[in-house]
Amino acid sequence: MKKIFLMLFITVLLSSCSSRYDESMKNAKEAMLQKQYEEAINQLEVALIEKPTDKFAKALMENAKEKLLEQELNDSINEFLITTNEIYKQVIKFGEAFDVDIISVGTATDALPKVIELKNSVESLHDSWANNDKFSTTYNNLFSAINSLKSSYESIAENIVDENLDNANEGESRSERLKKLRNSNDSRTRAMFSFHEYELYIESYKRDIIKLEKMLVK
């Protein structure tokens, strides 16, 4: 009689385990179809408790974890793109409006508060992106671009003229001339160098964005 009860108990236990396994696997598959990968992983953990060596559950778990990582990467890239896109458009707008040879002091002075506000907007994103391994370089390129653009407008607004720049010394080498230009306090000369840095940083930012968009999993 004891043997019969034992066999019945084992049969019920196995049936219960099988039932939990089947239900968890069903739920996991449904979650995968709905792209609810965290829920799929939770269900598969239950299934693997019931059948730790089940190859199908293990394979599905591996796939669910891989899909979850892809989903998290997509979400973070999309968040970065959405957060920075409008700011980038404004940076480009002020970059295109700047011509070191013809921009007036008045125009630069009027635009400067808006450029500073834009720079502050980029700076406000620092904590979110500056130290993120995937986005730090891209963010820093955008920040450096707007910072250089701000310096360009500031230089013009200061309206300092260095008349000595036009007086080239006889025998002055190109490198000496360049050094003289870099050390000059002349507004348009400083603006020229700052704007060149802006162009380098904004082009690097554009290349970074293209790389991020290619990383998106369709």
C-alpha positions as a Markdown table, in Angstrom:
| # | Residue | x | y | z |
|---|---|---|---|---|
| 1 | Met | 0.0 | 0.0 | 0.0 |
| 2 | Lys | 2.9 | 2.4 | 0.9 |
| 3 | Lys | 4.4 | 1.8 | -2.5 |
| 4 | Ile | 1.2 | 2.7 | -4.2 |
| 5 | Phe | 0.9 | 6.0 | -2.3 |
| 6 | Leu | 4.5 | 6.8 | -3.0 |
| 7 | Met | 4.0 | 6.1 | -6.7 |
| 8 | Leu | 0.9 | 8.3 | -6.7 |
| 9 | Phe | 2.8 | 11.1 | -4.9 |
| 10 | Ile | 5.6 | 11.0 | -7.4 |
| 11 | Thr | 3.1 | 10.9 | -10.3 |
| 12 | Val | 1.3 | 14.0 | -9.0 |
| 13 | Leu | 4.6 | 15.8 | -8.3 |
| 14 | Leu | 5.9 | 15.1 | -11.8 |
| 15 | Ser | 2.6 | 16.2 | -13.3 |
| 16 | Ser | 2.7 | 19.4 | -11.3 |
| 17 | Cys | 6.3 | 20.1 | -12.5 |
| 18 | Ser | 5.4 | 19.4 | -16.0 |
| 19 | Ser | 2.3 | 21.6 | -15.8 |
| 20 | Arg | 4.4 | 24.6 | -14.4 |
| 21 | Tyr | 7.0 | 24.0 | -17.1 |
| 22 | Asp | 4.5 | 23.9 | -19.9 |
| 23 | Glu | 2.7 | 27.0 | -18.6 |
| 24 | Ser | 5.9 | 28.9 | -18.2 |
| 25 | Met | 7.1 | 28.0 | -21.6 |
| 26 | Lys | 3.8 | 29.0 | -23.2 |
| 27 | Asn | 4.0 | 32.4 | -21.4 |
| 28 | Ala | 7.6 | 32.9 | -22.4 |
| 29 | Lys | 6.8 | 32.3 | -26.1 |
| 30 | Glu | 3.9 | 34.7 | -25.9 |
| 31 | Ala | 6.1 | 37.3 | -24.3 |
| 32 | Met | 8.8 | 36.8 | -27.0 |
| 33 | Leu | 6.2 | 37.5 | -29.7 |
| 34 | Gln | 5.1 | 40.7 | -27.9 |
| 35 | Lys | 8.8 | 41.7 | -27.5 |
| 36 | Gln | 8.4 | 41.6 | -23.8 |
| 37 | Tyr | 11.8 | 40.1 | -23.2 |
| 38 | Glu | 12.1 | 40.7 | -19.5 |
| 39 | Glu | 8.9 | 38.9 | -18.9 |
| 40 | Ala | 10.1 | 36.1 | -21.2 |
| 41 | Ile | 13.2 | 35.7 | -19.1 |
| 42 | Asn | 11.2 | 35.6 | -15.9 |
| 43 | Gln | 9.0 | 32.9 | -17.3 |
| 44 | Leu | 12.0 | 30.9 | -18.6 |
| 45 | Glu | 13.6 | 31.1 | -15.2 |
| 46 | Val | 10.6 | 29.3 | -13.8 |
| 47 | Ala | 10.7 | 26.7 | -16.6 |
| 48 | Leu | 14.3 | 26.0 | -15.9 |
| 49 | Ile | 13.7 | 25.5 | -12.2 |
| 50 | Glu | 11.3 | 22.7 | -13.2 |
| 51 | Lys | 13.6 | 21.3 | -15.9 |
| 52 | Pro | 17.2 | 22.7 | -15.4 |
| 53 | Thr | 18.6 | 20.7 | -18.3 |
| 54 | Asp | 15.9 | 21.4 | -20.9 |
| 55 | Lys | 17.7 | 22.4 | -24.1 |
| 56 | Phe | 14.8 | 24.3 | -25.6 |
| 57 | Ala | 14.3 | 26.4 | -22.5 |
| 58 | Lys | 18.0 | 27.2 | -22.4 |
| 59 | Ala | 18.1 | 28.2 | -26.0 |
| 60 | Leu | 15.1 | 30.4 | -25.6 |
| 61 | Met | 16.6 | 32.0 | -22.6 |
| 62 | Glu | 19.8 | 32.8 | -24.5 |
| 63 | Asn | 17.7 | 34.3 | -27.3 |
| 64 | Ala | 15.6 | 36.3 | -24.9 |
| 65 | Lys | 18.6 | 37.8 | -23.2 |
| 66 | Glu | 20.2 | 38.7 | -26.6 |
| 67 | Lys | 16.9 | 40.4 | -27.7 |
| 68 | Leu | 16.7 | 42.3 | -24.4 |
| 69 | Leu | 20.2 | 43.7 | -24.9 |
| 70 | Glu | 19.3 | 44.7 | -28.5 |
| 71 | Gln | 16.1 | 46.3 | -27.2 |
| 72 | Glu | 17.9 | 48.3 | -24.5 |
| 73 | Leu | 20.5 | 49.4 | -27.0 |
| 74 | Asn | 17.8 | 50.6 | -29.4 |
| 75 | Asp | 16.0 | 52.4 | -26.6 |
| 76 | Ser | 19.2 | 54.2 | -25.4 |
| 77 | Ile | 20.2 | 55.2 | -29.0 |
| 78 | Asn | 16.7 | 56.5 | -29.8 |
| 79 | Glu | 16.6 | 58.4 | -26.5 |
| 80 | Phe | 20.0 | 60.1 | -27.3 |
| 81 | Leu | 18.9 | 60.9 | -30.9 |
| 82 | Ile | 15.6 | 62.4 | -29.8 |
| 83 | Thr | 17.2 | 64.4 | -26.9 |
| 84 | Thr | 20.0 | 65.9 | -29.0 |
| 85 | Asn | 18.4 | 66.2 | -32.5 |
| 86 | Glu | 16.6 | 69.5 | -31.9 |
| 87 | Ile | 19.6 | 71.0 | -30.2 |
| 88 | Tyr | 21.8 | 69.9 | -33.1 |
| 89 | Lys | 19.4 | 71.6 | -35.6 |
| 90 | Gln | 19.7 | 74.9 | -33.7 |
| 91 | Val | 23.5 | 74.6 | -33.6 |
| 92 | Ile | 23.6 | 74.1 | -37.3 |
| 93 | Lys | 21.3 | 77.1 | -37.8 |
| 94 | Phe | 23.7 | 79.4 | -35.9 |
| 95 | Gly | 26.7 | 77.8 | -37.6 |
| 96 | Glu | 25.3 | 78.5 | -41.0 |
| 97 | Ala | 24.5 | 82.1 | -40.0 |
| 98 | Phe | 28.2 | 82.8 | -39.1 |
| 99 | Asp | 30.6 | 84.1 | -41.7 |
| 100 | Val | 33.7 | 85.5 | -40.1 |
| 101 | Asp | 34.4 | 87.9 | -43.0 |
| 102 | Ile | 31.0 | 89.6 | -43.1 |
| 103 | Ile | 29.1 | 89.1 | -39.8 |
| 104 | Ser | 28.6 | 92.4 | -38.0 |
| 105 | Val | 29.3 | 93.2 | -34.4 |
| 106 | Gly | 25.6 | 93.9 | -33.9 |
| 107 | Thr | 24.5 | 90.6 | -35.4 |
| 108 | Ala | 27.0 | 88.7 | -33.3 |
| 109 | Thr | 25.9 | 90.6 | -30.1 |
| 110 | Asp | 22.2 | 89.9 | -30.8 |
| 111 | Ala | 22.8 | 86.2 | -31.5 |
| 112 | Leu | 25.1 | 85.6 | -28.6 |
| 113 | Pro | 22.5 | 85.2 | -25.8 |
| 114 | Lys | 20.7 | 82.6 | -27.8 |
| 115 | Val | 24.0 | 80.7 | -28.5 |
| 116 | Ile | 24.8 | 80.8 | -24.8 |
| 117 | Glu | 21.3 | 79.4 | -24.0 |
| 118 | Leu | 21.9 | 76.7 | -26.6 |
| 119 | Lys | 25.3 | 75.9 | -25.0 |
| 120 | Asn | 23.6 | 75.6 | -21.6 |
| 121 | Ser | 21.0 | 73.2 | -23.1 |
| 122 | Val | 23.8 | 70.9 | -24.2 |
| 123 | Glu | 25.5 | 71.3 | -20.9 |
| 124 | Ser | 22.3 | 70.2 | -19.1 |
| 125 | Leu | 22.6 | 66.8 | -20.7 |
| 126 | His | 26.1 | 66.3 | -19.3 |
| 127 | Asp | 25.1 | 64.0 | -16.4 |
| 128 | Ser | 23.0 | 61.8 | -18.8 |
| 129 | Trp | 25.5 | 61.3 | -21.6 |
| 130 | Ala | 29.0 | 62.6 | -20.9 |
| 131 | Asn | 30.1 | 59.5 | -18.9 |
| 132 | Asn | 28.1 | 57.0 | -20.9 |
| 133 | Asp | 30.5 | 54.6 | -22.8 |
| 134 | Lys | 28.4 | 54.5 | -25.9 |
| 135 | Phe | 27.6 | 58.2 | -26.1 |
| 136 | Ser | 30.3 | 60.1 | -24.4 |
| 137 | Thr | 32.3 | 60.8 | -27.6 |
| 138 | Thr | 29.3 | 61.9 | -29.5 |
| 139 | Tyr | 28.0 | 64.1 | -26.7 |
| 140 | Asn | 31.4 | 65.7 | -26.2 |
| 141 | Asn | 31.7 | 66.5 | -29.9 |
| 142 | Leu | 28.4 | 68.3 | -29.8 |
| 143 | Phe | 29.3 | 70.1 | -26.6 |
| 144 | Ser | 32.7 | 71.1 | -28.0 |
| 145 | Ala | 31.0 | 72.3 | -31.3 |
| 146 | Ile | 28.6 | 74.6 | -29.5 |
| 147 | Asn | 31.3 | 75.9 | -27.2 |
| 148 | Ser | 33.6 | 76.8 | -30.1 |
| 149 | Leu | 30.6 | 78.4 | -31.9 |
| 150 | Lys | 29.9 | 80.5 | -28.8 |
| 151 | Ser | 33.6 | 81.6 | -28.7 |
| 152 | Ser | 33.2 | 82.6 | -32.4 |
| 153 | Tyr | 30.3 | 84.9 | -31.6 |
| 154 | Glu | 31.8 | 86.2 | -28.5 |
| 155 | Ser | 35.0 | 87.2 | -30.3 |
| 156 | Ile | 33.1 | 89.2 | -32.9 |
| 157 | Ala | 30.9 | 90.8 | -30.3 |
| 158 | Glu | 34.1 | 92.0 | -28.4 |
| 159 | Asn | 35.1 | 94.0 | -31.5 |
| 160 | Ile | 38.8 | 94.1 | -30.9 |
| 161 | Val | 41.0 | 95.1 | -33.8 |
| 162 | Asp | 44.7 | 94.2 | -33.9 |
| 163 | Glu | 46.3 | 96.5 | -36.5 |
| 164 | Asn | 49.7 | 94.9 | -36.1 |
| 165 | Leu | 48.4 | 91.7 | -37.9 |
| 166 | Asp | 48.7 | 93.5 | -41.2 |
| 167 | Asn | 52.4 | 94.3 | -40.6 |
| 168 | Ala | 54.2 | 91.1 | -41.6 |
| 169 | Asn | 57.9 | 91.1 | -40.7 |
| 170 | Glu | 60.4 | 90.5 | -43.5 |
| 171 | Gly | 61.5 | 86.9 | -43.5 |
| 172 | Glu | 58.7 | 85.8 | -41.2 |
| 173 | Ser | 58.0 | 82.1 | -41.8 |
| 174 | Arg | 54.5 | 80.6 | -42.2 |
| 175 | Ser | 54.7 | 79.0 | -38.8 |
| 176 | Glu | 55.7 | 82.2 | -37.2 |
| 177 | Arg | 52.9 | 84.0 | -38.9 |
| 178 | Leu | 50.4 | 81.3 | -37.8 |
| 179 | Lys | 51.7 | 81.6 | -34.2 |
| 180 | Lys | 51.3 | 85.4 | -34.4 |
| 181 | Leu | 47.7 | 84.9 | -35.5 |
| 182 | Arg | 46.9 | 82.4 | -32.8 |
| 183 | Asn | 48.3 | 84.7 | -30.1 |
| 184 | Ser | 46.5 | 87.8 | -31.5 |
| 185 | Asn | 43.7 | 89.4 | -29.6 |
| 186 | Asp | 42.0 | 90.4 | -32.8 |
| 187 | Ser | 38.3 | 89.6 | -32.8 |
| 188 | Arg | 38.0 | 88.2 | -36.3 |
| 189 | Thr | 41.2 | 86.3 | -36.1 |
| 190 | Arg | 40.1 | 84.5 | -32.9 |
| 191 | Ala | 36.7 | 84.0 | -34.3 |
| 192 | Met | 38.2 | 82.4 | -37.4 |
| 193 | Phe | 40.2 | 79.8 | -35.3 |
| 194 | Ser | 37.2 | 79.1 | -33.1 |
| 195 | Phe | 34.9 | 78.6 | -36.0 |
| 196 | His | 37.3 | 76.2 | -37.6 |
| 197 | Glu | 37.2 | 74.1 | -34.4 |
| 198 | Tyr | 33.4 | 74.3 | -34.5 |
| 199 | Glu | 33.4 | 72.8 | -38.0 |
| 200 | Leu | 35.7 | 70.0 | -37.0 |
| 201 | Tyr | 33.7 | 69.1 | -34.0 |
| 202 | Ile | 30.3 | 69.3 | -35.8 |
| 203 | Glu | 31.6 | 67.0 | -38.6 |
| 204 | Ser | 32.8 | 64.5 | -36.0 |
| 205 | Tyr | 29.4 | 64.6 | -34.4 |
| 206 | Lys | 27.6 | 64.0 | -37.7 |
| 207 | Arg | 29.8 | 60.9 | -38.3 |
| 208 | Asp | 29.1 | 59.7 | -34.8 |
| 209 | Ile | 25.3 | 60.0 | -35.4 |
| 210 | Ile | 25.6 | 58.0 | -38.6 |
| 211 | Lys | 27.4 | 55.2 | -36.7 |
| 212 | Leu | 24.7 | 55.2 | -34.0 |
| 213 | Glu | 21.9 | 55.0 | -36.5 |
| 214 | Lys | 23.6 | 52.0 | -38.1 |
| 215 | Met | 23.7 | 50.3 | -34.7 |
| 216 | Leu | 19.9 | 50.4 | -34.4 |
| 217 | Val | 18.5 | 46.9 | -34.7 |
| 218 | Lys | 15.5 | 46.9 | -37.0 |
